[in-house]
Amino acid sequence: MATYVYSTGPNAKVTHYGTVESTACYRVFLSSFKASDTPPPDRPMCKSCVRRLAQTSRSEARTIRLEQNLALRREAAAQAWARRNAARDAALVAVLAEGLTNHAVMRRLGLPSRTLCRRTSAAMRRAGARTMFEWGYKTGRAEVERG
């Protein structure tokens, strides 16, 4: 997403257009900086950034918009993936909390053994647990804190 980036150093005097990784004038920030959606009122725009933006053709502007839309779609997909995993983890924990064996859990959830092992290990990894007991403890504490 395009923003205004400026250095917080004592000699900095202008604001650049773009992101921290890529400004319109190809400036690289090595020291401390700030980024915002609005330009700071006390700093003028970088002349090279203004010149470069003026030269941007319609196709380049369209490419920038497409990249921004793609970034938004990727973020939405990542959030949906996180929600889906949270729902899977909750269902898995609910069944495992009943004290069922792995075979009974597989039958209850309709999963093959490999899928159950993979989902269990992925959920444990996301929770930062090394053992099933630690995972159950962390999950139970999270439920108590939420509830």
Secondary structure, 3 states (H helix, E strand, C coil): CCEEEEECCCCCCCEEEECCCCECCCCCCCCCEEEECCCCCCCCECHHHHHHHHHCCHHHHHHHHHHHHHHHHHHHHHHHHHHHHHHHHHHHHHHHHCCCCHHHHHHHHCCCHHHHHHHHHHHHHHHCCCCHHHHHHHHHHHHHHHC
